């Protein structure tokens, strides 16, 4: 659709209140909103193709029903443009340009609601705003549910993670947003637990392209949501938290002041996966909620618990991991659960002083509880109330701790979102960065909360320790996340794992199927500004020097990110720029070699360092051995590479 055609359609939309249209700045992405038979719907075309079929809009609140009896009373189109910088995300300088449309509705009782759409070249964000009604009242509302839907054409396949029910799993800690993805499934496939799907949700729209659906801007002012199971008549709809989440405390609904708005629902569309991987929509439409009290440091951390487990949470073993971090030039060491029992607070202060003398700062683990599950790990009851946080965080600052990792949340209720926000806000006052585990997906939080680092919110590295099954599936999982979970927010996977075996002696228990190059490449393919390099002290003497040198120089902040090639759950190749240096990294999640010719204009006519793998032997459980070569990229920026089964590549100038 040309810009002239878009302008004509927009003009007609203003003339005919039953239809309103807004297009992206390049004119390719078009959203049309209609109100037929009292029901509001939107549809989306991209490049002239219908990508999102007519899908419902609206919500139900205690003050009125905004799903039926709706009429469009007017609309306004405008332009949005802003430039901002970030440290904790996939790109550092962002210039956001979008066209906006406000569509005003009135229901059968004369009550008003506005739907706002922001449309950039590949992204749509939309939300609802309810004003105060007659006589400046009411001044608040309870949102019971939303009609908001996402309908895709028959033949669409899905890449989704099912939502599990509350108070289930180990020590009644679920949902922990860590269930198994299923790839390329028909939409009609029912979710494993009958509760729909955790955000974000990726869809392949046949030969037309891809869609990533998510939400952003969720704070203490609303609950988090997910997608329902597929309904052929409605598509996927927004689903609110389950009543039993957070041990039944707090409403499964959302309470807002009036005038008040919902969070933004987002759709990223493209004919390829490039817009999906590179999207910044989750940051574009939100703003910081407070200023950072100090600059927060990025970097790498060591972590004993992943392989040495609870037994390693003692003073002497933590000294070994601090010394490892120091030897590698890493910035942090994470001390996990039970430190208050096994080391004690006085010796933790001593350990922190020792770490700082070695050029390392500690991060400490905390249980979020509270009353919402039975996870026994301590410290408990330090993050669940304002006065407990005040006391604890003042102490953490006094001993020089850099940050905290807080675990076991298990809910998307508004009450839980308030806890996340309270922890972040209080931690900011004391100069502490925050990582969340056993938690929901971040929703624009890197921009909203400047001391927020990353969340787990997916099956993470600890599962390799727990079962060989997850070692076998590591490639499947890690080639999924760049296109979904990590595309929408920083991901604390928890380890570039350099031990071949998941044991302290590196000779027993579960074994990695991935090559060393695969593991090193995950440090680039997966993005978080404070990244775990899960080396063990023995690795200093076992790894080749070129691997140690690479890990010592690995950046964790990026100025630019580009999609190069890939397919969810099979392989992923990304390019990221840190300053003037480009890093191109790829991982193969399959048991077959993949040979590709990559388009790498940043390396045109240059010779680069090429980390790759030798072909693995035929022996059972054999892992391809990493090697460092030189690779000449041709004048057109093309480079032929081979990713060995469960192997990787890295190209660095």
C-alpha positions, -999 to 999 in steps of 0.1 A, spaced: 0 0 0 15 34 -10 15 63 14 -11 81 -8 -34 51 -4 -28 50 33 -37 87 36 -69 81 16 -79 51 39 -71 72 70 -93 101 57 -121 76 50 -116 62 85 -123 97 100 -153 101 77 -167 67 86 -167 61 123 -170 23 117 -134 20 104 -101 37 113 -66 29 99 -30 36 108 1 25 89 38 22 98 62 50 86 72 28 57 36 21 48 40 -17 48 24 -25 81 -13 -14 84 -37 -17 113 -75 -13 106 -100 -10 135 -137 -15 130 -168 -18 152 -193 -42 136 -225 -53 154 -213 -37 186 -180 -56 186 -146 -39 181 -120 -57 160 -87 -50 145 -68 -66 116 -33 -63 104 -18 -64 69 19 -64 61 31 -59 25 -5 -62 14 -10 -96 30 -34 -102 58 -12 -113 87 -36 -109 117 -72 -118 109 -100 -97 124 -95 -101 161 -115 -89 191 -108 -58 212 -122 -47 245 -124 -55 282 -148 -61 310 -146 -41 342 -167 -37 374 -178 -3 361 -189 -15 327 -187 -40 298 -165 -27 270 -167 -58 248 -203 -54 234 -225 -26 223 -195 -6 211 -195 22 186 -165 42 173 -171 79 182 -139 93 167 -102 87 161 -70 107 160 -37 100 142 -3 114 151 34 106 150 57 94 178 94 98 177 120 95 204 157 86 209 170 69 240 200 49 253 202 17 272 230 -4 288 212 -36 297 197 -45 263 205 -58 229 212 -23 215 225 8 231 211 37 211 175 35 198 156 58 176 119 50 177 96 63 150 60 52 148 25 64 138 -2 64 164 -39 62 164 -64 67 193 -98 52 186 -126 63 209 -154 39 217 -187 42 236 -206 12 249 -244 7 251 -245 26 285 -226 56 271 -194 47 289 -161 56 271 -129 37 263 -100 45 240 -78 20 222 -43 34 213 -22 18 186 15 26 180 27 12 147 64 12 137 79 -5 106 76 -41 121 60 -36 155 25 -29 168 18 -20 204 -17 -13 216 -35 -7 249 -68 5 264 -75 36 284 -106 42 305 -113 78 314 -134 90 343 -170 90 332 -199 112 343 -194 137 371 -157 129 373 -165 94 386 -157 66 391 -121 71 400 -110 35 399 -119 2 382 -114 -35 385 -106 -52 352 -121 -87 352 -109 -99 318 -100 -88 283 -115 -98 249 -82 -90 233 -75 -117 207 -49 -127 181 -62 -147 151 -39 -162 125 -47 -180 93 -52 -218 91 -18 -235 85 -1 -213 111 23 -233 133 34 -224 168 65 -223 190 50 -221 225 57 -228 262 27 -240 281 15 -224 313 13 -247 343 -11 -244 372 -4 -227 406 10 -245 436 23 -274 416 57 -289 410 87 -289 434 77 -275 468 46 -259 452 68 -233 435 51 -234 401 43 -216 378 80 -209 374 77 -203 336 101 -231 329 81 -256 309 92 -273 277 87 -256 244 70 -274 215 80 -265 180 61 -262 148 28 -274 163 -6 -268 148 -27 -241 165 -54 -266 174 -29 -285 196 -41 -281 232 -16 -268 257 -1 -294 280 -18 -282 312 -49 -267 297 -40 -232 308 -27 -217 276 8 -203 270 34 -182 286 45 -150 269 62 -144 245 45 -165 218 60 -172 184 40 -181 153 50 -191 118 24 -177 94 30 -203 67 50 -188 38 39 -153 47 62 -148 76 64 -147 114 47 -131 143 59 -127 179 32 -118 204 40 -104 239 33 -76 263 53 -48 279 49 -21 305 36 -43 332 44 -28 366 27 -28 400 -2 -11 382 -15 -42 365 -12 -80 364 8 -100 339 -10 -121 314 -6 -149 289 -24 -164 259 -53 -188 262 -55 -220 243 -65 -216 206 -102 -213 198 -111 -216 161 -137 -188 164 -117 -164 186 -81 -173 181 -58 -168 211 -71 -144 238 -55 -126 267 -57 -147 299 -53 -133 334 -35 -151 363 -51 -181 381 -69 -175 414 -46 -199 432 -13 -181 423 7 -164 451 -9 -189 475 -43 -175 467 -34 -140 481 -43 -111 459 -68 -108 432 -65 -125 398 -80 -93 384 -63 -59 378 -71 -28 397 -64 6 380 -70 42 389 -91 63 365 -81 76 341 -60 45 337 -44 23 311 -36 -14 306 -1 -26 296 8 -27 260 1 -58 240 27 -62 212 29 -79 179 61 -80 159 57 -91 122 81 -98 94 85 -119 63 117 -133 79 129 -137 115 150 -106 114 124 -82 129 116 -108 156 153 -111 168 160 -74 165 128 -59 179 130 -33 206 92 -27 209 92 -38 246 114 -8 254 102 17 228 67 22 243 77 25 280 98 50 300 120 47 331 100 47 364 129 61 384 165 72 379 195 50 387 212 61 419 245 52 404 260 36 372 255 -1 373 283 -24 361 279 -51 335 302 -81 333 306 -118 339 302 -139 370 313 -173 383 289 -196 401 298 -226 421 263 -239 427 255 -250 391 278 -281 394 292 -281 429 257 -276 443 247 -268 479 278 -284 494 299 -256 478 282 -229 498 310 -226 523 337 -200 528 366 -220 513 348 -231 481 336 -196 475 372 -183 478 381 -207 450 354 -193 428 363 -157 437 399 -166 428 387 -181 395 368 -149 387 399 -129 395 421 -151 374 397 -147 344 392 -110 349 355 -115 356 337 -88 376 314 -109 399 310 -141 418 275 -153 427 271 -170 461 239 -191 461 214 -204 486 221 -213 523 250 -188 526 234 -173 557 235 -208 574 267 -222 560 289 -191 560 271 -167 582 267 -130 580 300 -120 597 320 -142 575 301 -130 544 313 -95 552 348 -110 554 343 -129 521 331 -97 504 362 -78 515 383 -106 502 365 -106 468 370 -68 465 407 -72 472 408 -96 443 390 -71 420 357 -91 422 323 -81 438 298 -105 452 262 -111 442 240 -129 468 210 -153 464 177 -147 482 144 -166 485 116 -142 477 93 -157 504 71 -148 522 42 -171 522 37 -181 486 54 -215 484 74 -241 503 109 -236 489 131 -241 520 162 -224 508 175 -195 529 178 -166 533 140 -163 535 118 -135 547 144 -109 537 127 -96 505 90 -100 513 84 -69 534 96 -33 531 112 -32 565 130 -65 559 144 -52 526 154 -20 542 175 -37 568 189 -63 545 199 -40 516 215 -15 540 237 -43 552 245 -55 517 256 -20 507 277 -17 538 297 -48 529 301 -39 492 278 -64 476 270 -55 439 237 -72 434 211 -98 444 195 -128 427 159 -133 440 141 -166 434 107 -184 437 79 -160 427 55 -182 408 27 -157 398 16 -130 375 -9 -114 398 -7 -77 403 3 -83 439 34 -102 426 42 -75 401 42 -51 431 67 -73 448 90 -73 418 88 -35 416 93 -30 454 124 -52 454 138 -33 424 130 2 437 144 -6 472 175 -22 457 181 9 435 183 31 466 212 9 479 230 6 446 221 -31 440 215 -47 407 188 -74 406 184 -108 388 152 -127 391 148 -165 390 117 -188 393 99 -158 378 79 -144 350 92 -129 317 104 -93 320 81 -68 303 101 -37 294 118 -38 328 154 -31 315 141 4 306 115 8 333 139 -2 362 175 9 355 190 -15 381 171 -45 366 195 -70 349 178 -101 337 153 -129 345 154 -166 341 118 -173 329 127 -204 309 143 -238 314 178 -228 324 212 -244 329 205 -260 363 183 -286 345 215 -300 328 227 -308 363 194 -325 372 190 -349 342 206 -361 310 174 -354 292 180 -317 295 216 -321 284 203 -338 253 178 -310 247 202 -281 254 206 -274 217 168 -274 211 162 -250 239 190 -225 233 182 -222 196 146 -214 205 153 -185 229 168 -159 204 135 -160 186 112 -158 215 121 -155 252 154 -136 247 140 -115 218 116 -99 244 140 -94 273 173 -102 289 177 -139 297 198 -153 326 204 -188 312 230 -193 339 261 -205 323 286 -209 295 293 -244 307 329 -255 302 329 -287 322 322 -317 300 305 -335 329 281 -322 354 303 -331 383 330 -316 405 356 -341 392 345 -336 356 344 -374 351 309 -385 362 272 -378 360 254 -361 331 275 -351 301 273 -322 277 264 -330 241 275 -295 231 310 -285 219 331 -259 237 325 -236 207 288 -240 211 290 -230 248 313 -200 241 289 -189 213 260 -189 237 277 -160 254 269 -139 223 238 -156 210 220 -152 244 219 -117 257 222 -104 293 244 -76 306 256 -96 336 264 -130 321 273 -163 339 305 -180 327 300 -213 345 336 -223 346 350 -245 373 384 -240 389 397 -271 371 389 -255 337 419 -231 342 442 -261 336 420 -281 312 409 -257 286 430 -247 256 446 -212 259 425 -198 230 393 -207 248 405 -190 280 415 -160 261 381 -157 244 362 -160 277 385 -134 293 376 -109 265 339 -117 262 317 -85 262 283 -86 278 269 -52 265 261 -46 229 256 -15 208 239 -33 179 223 -67 172 216 -82 138 199 -114 128 221 -134 104 204 -168 99 185 -195 118 153 -214 126 138 -218 160 150 -250 178 174 -259 150 201 -232 147 207 -195 154 233 -171 141 235 -135 154 259 -106 150 264 -82 178 286 -51 180 305 -40 211 321 -6 204 339 -11 171 341 -48 174 317 -72 157 311 -107 171 292 -132 149 282 -164 167 261 -194 158 249 -226 175 236 -258 160 209 -275 181 206 -306 158 225 -338 154 235 -330 118 261 -307 104 248 -274 89 268 -257 62 258 -221 53 270 -192 33 266 -162 56 261 -125 46 285 -106 68 290 -71 54 308 -60 86 337 -84 77 338 -78 39 373 -85 25 387 -91 59 404 -121 76 388 -129 109 394 -153 138 372 -183 133 363 -204 163 348 -237 150 348 -275 157 365 -304 142 342 -331 130 334 -354 160 345 -390 161 320 -418 157 326 -429 193 295 -428 216 290 -395 234 319 -380 214 319 -341 214 334 -321 186 367 -305 196 370 -267 193 397 -251 172 408 -216 162 414 -208 126 416 -179 102 388 -173 77 388 -150 47 355 -132 41 351 -123 4 346 -87 -9 309 -91 -9 309 -101 28 301 -137 22 316 -165 43 310 -202 41 309 -220 75 300 -253 89 283 -259 123 290 -294 135 262 -313 153 256 -295 187 285 -273 177 291 -237 171 310 -209 153 323 -175 163 338 -150 140 357 -120 155 380 -95 138 
